């Protein structure tokens, strides 16, 4: 089966409207078709959800035994992995709070972001939502203590880090991984949801005021309120990943809306999207989730969010981006996509220079050298080498019009231009 038809079949299987696919259609699939469908679902990080949809709708009866066993095994493995993530969360938070009590007596609040919040509170059971890492939000002034708690819990940073540098450059500290072989990939400690100096922003203090209590693995934590959670999901898939993050975000949006039902405050979503400058990204993320998997977004909400003179080709571009083959090229940085696509060479060189010539104080902390030392200027050469090593090969492939990555770069650039044009 060709990929386009396979994509349509996967979407119909995942659609909230069960009538989109029937047993006769699935019974006509060959063993090779089933293998390809499972591979696509795995690529898009929705394999566990596909398993549940087939079973809950009585469609598993027409699935070949060998395929159903593969799906069941994946489902159970994902359930086990998510339970381990819950236990890791419990260990980290307990370690952090033990340190709080012994040092200051102050309990540091923790907001659980995205994956684990959705898996434990929104989806029907913990097995359905696939996760790659654990994302936590803590107040900015407590970032170092949170990092120390991770280290005490057996984690180590992927690279040397400085809280001051990471705060200046990113919305989270460098990722932490287990210091021994572990099924847990990584933990990211956030202090806000958006990178500094972006056209879209967020009032992070307001998130804390509106945060809601959650209980995960028997421990009390916080989560974003439903409206803020939806906005974060839209931000993440649109502005932060330009939809090159697979089908999972659209499913998250659809299931969150379904979970909240009539209690969901759409007026608040519209108001905050406009106030934070996220209107275009929120509209496109909601529109895509509605068209792909049947997210129940009210028509009047979409009409009010729709940008002036909206072109339908933008939806098609986002859809194509979602189904980019899930390879390392799917993680093309937006800075690189824009840089390599500029017609103006000097503009490209100017942006590249900004990536290299960080403020001296930031550069010094990044490389653990005194900002007052003359040696700090030598580290601009080190910075140049690091950026070249990290992005040089991909940049060369774009320049050579590599058919695997050039279309991804073009779509990323087109979406970035559209998202920032409002």
Wavefront OBJ file of the C-alpha trace (Angstrom):
o trace
v 0.000 0.000 0.000
v 1.391 3.417 -0.919
v 2.264 5.771 1.935
v -0.537 8.277 1.249
v -3.217 5.581 1.537
v -1.506 4.163 4.603
v -1.615 7.578 6.267
v -5.330 7.920 5.510
v -5.968 4.481 6.993
v -4.071 5.284 10.191
v -5.977 8.552 10.561
v -9.302 6.778 10.112
v -8.345 4.185 12.729
v -7.421 6.915 15.221
v -10.303 9.274 14.413
v -12.652 9.924 17.323
v -15.547 9.021 15.019
v -15.551 5.214 15.049
v -17.487 5.080 11.769
v -14.432 6.257 9.802
v -13.184 2.680 9.465
v -14.926 -0.704 9.491
v -13.975 -4.363 9.764
v -14.399 -5.057 6.033
v -11.839 -2.434 5.110
v -9.307 -3.797 7.593
v -9.983 -7.405 6.625
v -8.858 -6.608 3.079
v -5.352 -5.668 4.239
v -2.469 -7.982 3.471
v 0.126 -9.029 6.015
v 2.525 -6.569 4.391
v -0.073 -3.799 4.739
v -0.422 -4.544 8.445
v 3.330 -4.457 8.935
v 3.465 -1.083 7.190
v 0.553 0.281 9.249
v 2.191 -0.735 12.530
v 5.495 0.756 11.359
v 3.765 4.051 10.520
v 1.974 4.144 13.881
v 5.280 3.493 15.630
v 6.967 6.247 13.608
v 4.186 8.654 14.571
v 4.315 7.601 18.253
v 0.681 6.465 18.347
v 1.107 2.683 18.278
v -0.350 2.147 21.760
v -3.327 4.344 20.896
v -3.900 2.416 17.660
v -3.931 -0.823 19.661
v -6.590 0.545 21.996
v -8.759 1.880 19.165
v -8.760 -1.453 17.350
v -9.587 -3.374 20.510
v -12.224 -1.018 21.939
v -14.085 -0.929 18.607
v -14.058 -4.699 18.158
v -11.814 -4.449 15.114
v -9.060 -6.607 16.592
v -10.951 -9.681 15.382
v -9.839 -9.012 11.792
v -6.234 -8.207 12.684
v -3.805 -11.073 11.951
v -2.717 -12.849 15.139
v 0.944 -12.060 14.611
v 0.181 -8.352 14.137
v -2.097 -8.230 17.157
v 0.605 -9.824 19.270
v 3.089 -7.162 18.154
v 0.580 -4.460 19.070
v -0.188 -6.032 22.457
v 3.504 -6.346 23.266
v 4.095 -2.697 22.405
v 1.064 -1.653 24.452
v 2.263 -3.539 27.533
v 5.820 -2.269 27.136
v 4.548 1.300 26.957
v 2.411 0.782 30.052
v 5.442 -0.529 31.938
v 7.596 2.351 30.732
v 5.042 4.947 31.797
v 4.712 3.346 35.223
v 8.484 3.567 35.573
v 8.263 7.246 34.640
v 5.685 7.716 37.394
v 8.030 6.095 39.884
v 10.910 8.270 38.663
v 8.752 11.348 39.153
v 7.951 10.220 42.687
v 11.633 9.675 43.511
v 12.682 13.036 42.097
v 9.942 15.007 43.858
v 10.500 13.206 47.170
v 14.236 13.911 46.943
v 13.568 17.562 46.163
v 11.131 17.909 49.048
v 13.416 16.139 51.510
v 16.093 18.681 50.621
v 13.554 21.493 50.955
v 12.561 20.495 54.467
v 16.131 19.994 55.661
v 17.506 23.231 54.190
v 14.813 25.909 54.163
v 11.571 24.327 55.265
v 10.045 25.615 52.011
v 8.336 23.159 49.671
v 9.252 23.878 46.048
v 6.203 23.488 43.789
v 6.500 21.250 40.720
v 4.273 21.337 37.630
v 4.272 18.151 35.547
v 4.179 19.139 31.873
v 2.663 17.454 28.831
v 3.302 13.700 28.644
v 2.854 12.388 32.161
v 0.019 14.818 32.867
v -1.802 13.621 29.755
v -1.065 9.929 30.301
v -2.331 9.888 33.880
v -5.156 12.427 33.770
v -6.488 12.742 30.201
v -6.169 9.440 28.340
v -8.306 6.478 29.394
v -5.318 4.635 30.811
v -1.627 5.198 31.315
v -0.575 2.903 28.456
v -2.070 5.021 25.675
v 0.261 8.019 25.624
v 3.823 7.411 24.429
v 6.546 9.554 26.024
v 10.196 10.203 25.365
v 11.087 12.068 28.536
v 9.848 13.684 31.725
v 9.256 17.454 31.649
v 8.926 19.391 34.901
v 8.382 23.092 35.567
v 9.823 24.702 38.705
v 10.148 28.359 39.729
v 13.179 30.033 38.178
v 14.820 30.750 41.528
v 14.801 27.030 42.398
v 16.381 25.649 39.214
v 19.705 24.822 40.864
v 18.047 22.975 43.730
v 15.947 21.003 41.249
v 19.087 20.081 39.298
v 20.798 19.031 42.534
v 17.813 16.803 43.355
v 18.159 15.113 39.962
v 21.840 14.435 40.576
v 21.031 13.028 44.021
v 18.456 10.778 42.332
v 21.109 9.287 40.046
v 20.896 11.570 37.022
v 23.665 13.439 35.268
v 23.547 16.320 32.760
v 24.050 15.426 29.113
v 26.620 18.218 28.937
v 28.145 20.739 31.366
v 25.538 23.305 32.299
v 25.126 26.647 33.995
v 21.759 27.787 35.286
v 22.512 31.379 34.250
v 23.497 30.362 30.717
v 20.556 28.005 30.238
v 18.114 30.648 31.479
v 19.600 33.155 29.021
v 19.359 30.775 26.058
v 16.520 28.340 26.688
v 13.288 27.572 28.500
v 14.873 24.647 30.345
v 18.156 23.375 31.727
v 20.208 20.956 29.695
v 18.646 17.497 29.749
v 19.545 15.034 32.506
v 19.838 11.279 31.998
v 20.274 8.372 34.384
v 23.884 7.766 35.268
v 23.403 4.042 34.759
v 21.657 2.052 32.020
v 17.976 2.858 32.320
v 14.731 2.729 30.399
v 14.156 6.388 31.239
v 15.517 8.565 28.469
v 15.839 11.979 30.048
v 14.406 14.631 32.358
v 14.117 18.307 31.472
v 13.680 20.954 34.164
v 11.848 23.990 32.771
v 11.535 27.438 34.259
v 9.150 28.681 31.555
v 7.554 27.358 28.349
v 9.130 29.576 25.688
v 12.686 30.482 24.738
v 13.813 34.020 25.638
v 13.432 36.816 23.079
v 10.747 35.147 20.985
v 7.866 37.065 19.361
v 5.501 34.749 21.212
v 5.763 34.878 24.983
v 3.993 33.789 28.144
v 3.346 35.156 31.612
v 4.772 32.198 33.527
v 3.689 33.588 36.906
v 0.073 33.314 35.754
v 0.562 29.605 35.024
v 1.454 29.011 38.663
v -1.597 30.921 39.878
v -3.909 28.816 37.696
v -2.130 25.460 38.227
v -4.327 22.602 39.435
v -3.490 19.845 41.938
v -2.697 16.381 40.548
v -1.819 13.113 42.197
v 0.577 10.873 40.284
v 2.065 7.694 41.748
v 0.632 8.656 45.124
v 2.447 11.979 45.275
v 0.888 15.446 45.135
v 2.112 17.648 42.286
v 0.637 20.338 40.056
v -0.466 20.483 36.433
v -1.390 23.271 34.053
v -5.086 24.083 34.033
v -6.915 22.633 31.030
v -6.902 25.833 28.992
v -3.193 26.465 29.595
v -2.417 22.816 28.835
v -4.171 23.076 25.468
v -2.296 26.277 24.660
v 1.004 24.628 25.593
v 0.265 21.671 23.307
v -0.520 24.065 20.451
v 2.629 26.098 21.128
v 4.823 23.008 21.239
v 3.683 21.508 17.943
v 3.432 24.781 15.988
v 5.932 27.417 17.052
v 8.483 25.117 18.666
v 8.473 22.193 16.207
v 6.697 23.511 13.093
v 4.569 20.327 13.128
v 7.608 18.086 12.506
v 6.729 16.122 15.628
v 4.431 13.454 14.308
v 0.741 12.795 14.842
v 0.850 12.485 18.626
v 0.272 16.217 19.380
v -2.955 16.218 17.349
v -4.162 13.196 19.319
v -3.235 14.940 22.579
v -5.295 17.969 21.591
v -8.289 15.853 20.559
v -8.287 13.756 23.729
v -7.826 16.755 26.027
v -10.832 18.503 24.484
v -12.868 15.302 24.755
v -11.792 14.823 28.385
v -12.796 18.358 29.395
v -16.138 18.355 27.584
v -18.509 21.176 28.462
v -16.256 22.480 31.242
v -13.706 23.749 28.736
v -13.542 27.564 28.540
v -12.966 28.367 24.872
v -13.304 32.097 25.442
v -10.323 31.968 27.787
v -8.290 30.025 25.209
v -8.976 32.664 22.549
v -8.208 35.526 24.912
v -4.876 34.085 26.072
v -3.839 33.039 22.571
v -4.272 36.615 21.392
v -2.678 38.168 24.493
v 0.389 35.926 24.236
v 0.754 36.354 20.480
v 0.030 32.679 19.794
v -3.112 33.117 17.701
v -1.790 31.712 14.436
v -0.127 28.683 16.002
v -3.167 27.877 18.126
v -5.497 28.168 15.134
v -3.378 25.924 12.932
v -2.805 23.299 15.642
v -6.540 23.131 16.416
v -7.496 23.089 12.748
v -5.045 20.262 11.983
v -6.188 18.218 15.000
v -9.798 18.639 13.917
v -9.163 17.559 10.334
v -6.819 14.663 11.099
v -8.363 12.963 14.139
v -11.683 14.716 14.728
v -10.846 17.059 17.611
v -14.122 18.608 18.728
v -13.219 22.267 18.239
v -16.314 24.502 18.013
v -16.746 26.062 14.594
v -17.180 29.571 15.979
v -13.875 29.263 17.863
v -12.014 28.385 14.673
v -13.739 31.179 12.774
v -12.723 33.752 15.372
v -9.138 32.480 15.554
v -8.699 32.175 11.777
v -6.168 34.744 10.514
v -7.240 37.243 7.870
v -6.925 35.954 4.283
v -5.958 32.490 5.489
v -4.729 30.176 2.726
v -5.631 26.482 2.877
v -2.192 25.535 1.584
v -0.882 26.206 5.107
v -2.924 23.267 6.436
v -1.542 21.032 3.697
v 2.004 22.106 4.550
v 1.465 21.313 8.234
v 0.009 17.913 7.365
v 2.968 17.072 5.140
v 5.302 18.158 7.910
v 3.564 15.888 10.425
v 4.097 12.871 8.218
v 7.740 13.573 7.491
v 9.475 10.225 7.823
v 10.580 9.933 11.460
v 14.355 10.053 11.006
v 16.994 12.355 12.537
v 16.130 14.857 9.796
v 12.797 15.343 11.533
v 14.600 17.366 14.193
v 15.910 20.078 11.840
v 16.358 23.264 13.850
v 14.233 26.207 12.815
v 17.274 28.508 12.928
v 19.083 26.316 10.412
v 16.023 26.024 8.162
v 15.693 29.798 8.003
v 19.408 30.409 7.655
v 19.872 28.064 4.715
v 16.779 29.330 2.944
v 17.575 33.016 2.826
v 18.029 34.644 -0.574
v 20.075 37.392 1.078
v 23.563 36.053 1.785
v 24.392 38.901 4.156
v 21.250 38.287 6.185
v 22.218 34.626 6.474
v 25.738 35.517 7.579
v 24.390 38.017 10.106
v 22.117 35.409 11.688
v 24.923 32.855 11.701
v 27.171 35.374 13.472
v 24.530 35.848 16.158
v 24.636 32.122 16.825
v 28.419 32.290 17.238
v 29.022 35.592 19.006
v 27.067 35.161 22.204
v 27.378 37.876 24.859
v 30.765 37.512 26.547
v 29.305 36.729 29.978
v 27.033 34.033 28.516
v 29.904 32.528 26.522
v 32.131 32.478 29.607
v 29.563 30.640 31.703
v 28.795 28.272 28.849
v 32.432 27.152 28.721
v 33.210 27.579 32.446
v 35.833 30.292 31.972
v 36.164 33.679 33.662
v 34.427 36.460 31.766
v 37.305 38.773 32.733
v 40.005 36.508 31.345
v 41.531 37.354 27.941
v 41.181 33.646 27.157
v 37.427 34.035 26.908
v 37.796 35.399 23.364
v 39.455 32.169 22.243
v 36.231 30.390 23.090
v 34.481 32.117 20.209
v 36.587 29.830 18.020
v 35.464 26.882 20.143
v 31.877 28.054 19.771
v 32.323 28.256 15.989
v 33.663 24.694 15.936
v 30.816 23.405 18.144
v 28.117 24.977 15.956
v 29.812 23.684 12.826
v 30.053 20.155 14.228
v 26.426 20.233 15.355
v 24.873 21.672 12.200
v 27.465 21.601 9.431
v 26.509 18.259 7.906
v 22.805 19.104 7.830
v 23.518 22.544 6.356
v 25.588 20.960 3.607
v 22.766 18.549 2.785
v 20.333 21.450 2.476
v 22.709 23.380 0.221
v 23.083 20.290 -1.962
v 19.272 20.005 -2.212
v 19.329 16.571 -0.586
v 15.871 15.147 -1.465
v 15.477 13.728 2.047
v 16.014 16.954 3.947
v 15.549 19.898 1.546
v 11.710 19.593 1.433
v 11.639 19.471 5.237
v 13.731 22.641 5.394
v 11.443 24.371 2.877
v 8.286 23.429 4.799
v 9.832 24.436 8.117
v 10.781 27.814 6.696
v 7.352 28.344 5.104
v 5.582 27.545 8.371
v 7.928 29.758 10.385
v 7.321 32.641 8.000
v 3.557 32.164 8.201
v 3.514 31.798 11.994
v 5.543 34.983 12.448
v 3.654 37.069 9.885
v 0.685 37.891 12.064
l 1 2 3 4 5 6 7 8 9 10 11 12 13 14 15 16 17 18 19 20 21 22 23 24 25 26 27 28 29 30 31 32 33 34 35 36 37 38 39 40 41 42 43 44 45 46 47 48 49 50 51 52 53 54 55 56 57 58 59 60 61 62 63 64 65 66 67 68 69 70 71 72 73 74 75 76 77 78 79 80 81 82 83 84 85 86 87 88 89 90 91 92 93 94 95 96 97 98 99 100 101 102 103 104 105 106 107 108 109 110 111 112 113 114 115 116 117 118 119 120 121 122 123 124 125 126 127 128 129 130 131 132 133 134 135 136 137 138 139 140 141 142 143 144 145 146 147 148 149 150 151 152 153 154 155 156 157 158 159 160 161 162 163 164 165 166 167 168 169 170 171 172 173 174 175 176 177 178 179 180 181 182 183 184 185 186 187 188 189 190 191 192 193 194 195 196 197 198 199 200 201 202 203 204 205 206 207 208 209 210 211 212 213 214 215 216 217 218 219 220 221 222 223 224 225 226 227 228 229 230 231 232 233 234 235 236 237 238 239 240 241 242 243 244 245 246 247 248 249 250 251 252 253 254 255 256 257 258 259 260 261 262 263 264 265 266 267 268 269 270 271 272 273 274 275 276 277 278 279 280 281 282 283 284 285 286 287 288 289 290 291 292 293 294 295 296 297 298 299 300 301 302 303 304 305 306 307 308 309 310 311 312 313 314 315 316 317 318 319 320 321 322 323 324 325 326 327 328 329 330 331 332 333 334 335 336 337 338 339 340 341 342 343 344 345 346 347 348 349 350 351 352 353 354 355 356 357 358 359 360 361 362 363 364 365 366 367 368 369 370 371 372 373 374 375 376 377 378 379 380 381 382 383 384 385 386 387 388 389 390 391 392 393 394 395 396 397 398 399 400 401 402 403 404 405 406 407 408 409 410 411 412 413 414 415 416 417 418 419 420 421 422
